[in-house]
């Protein structure tokens, strides 16, 4: 009699662990670009395209899979997705060349695109309305942990044992996460059906459109720099792989702290004010990176400030979208994830062009421009006093 309530109580944690696997799967190449480039006999820029092309696949796959899978029971859907992510990472460890690795990655992420938005939508189904904001933020904590623990570990393993071992590590973690989700997520959960009418209603909602634009700009700005953070630190400061791993760890740990604080204050501050706070931290950190380029210590401090905002801003975007139009939540969360990946694709592509052209200092200032524009749009979404916070 107690097993079902216990499973439901720990279900958000199981969903959060799945986001760790998803985050590591998406971000992994950023933690081992030099090893991938050397092992596959390609340039660092070409290795970075694994992120760009992966993000393009994700941005197309997220709304498409939300539409195609909206009738499928959530536990079955999410556990199968994690199983395929685990298999894809294990297969990546045995890829024979760059083309094979890219093909495996695109197939893996085409399926994996549905996990993050469906996990957020599922979290909203298993908790009371008053806890929905903090629970969604908690589920997205998995992305912070992917950066806080996953990326430094990927960098550490890849620099010592090779990139294949790093992919194997993610694959094993995916198998563990699959089992936990299978055991902890209640059966019988179904979200609202997503159809063409749903997308039409989303497009007519001004607040939702602005929120989606904010997500895209925030991610574009971050990935201009983040995709090539390791090689940039090496070129501008002479940082070793361990020193680079430390910066990734700072980024992720501060991201963890940022989401923890955001999930604590969002139910009392409201999503809008919480979003403004963490977007300002995001902008401050990226501006610090741009202005201190060349100094390892100052760049690391800037990354820590940036980290406080990177995951919490996205969590707040999800919370605000759900609150803005609850009946459209499945579609809007999927679209937000899609434009998040569009931002990754735009940012990594722009960053790749600047990196290939040796415009290393310019990357930071371009990133500041994207995030500054995002902050200005956040101000436009301020809820009216008479209305409930969006």
Secondary structure, DSSP 8 states (H G I E B T S, - for coil): --HHHHHHHHHHHHHHHHHHHHHHHHHGGGGSHHHHHHHHT--HHHHHHHHHHHHHHHHHHHHHHHHHTTTS-HHHHHHHHHHHHHHHHHHHTT--SHHHHHHHHHHHHHHHHHHHHHHHHHHHHSS-GGGHHHHHHHHTHHHHHIIIIIIHHHHHHHHHH-HHHHHHHHHHHHHHHHHHHHHHS-S--------HHHHHHHHT-HHHHHHHHHHHHHHHHHHHHHTTHHHHHHHHH---HHHHHHHHHHHHHHHHHHHHHHHHHHHHH-HHHHHHHHHHHHHHHHHHHHHTTT-HHHHHHHHHHHHHHHHHHHHHHHHHHHHH-GGGHHHHHHHHHHHHHHHHHHHHHHHHHHHHTT-HHHHHHHHHHHHHHHHHHHHHT---TTS---
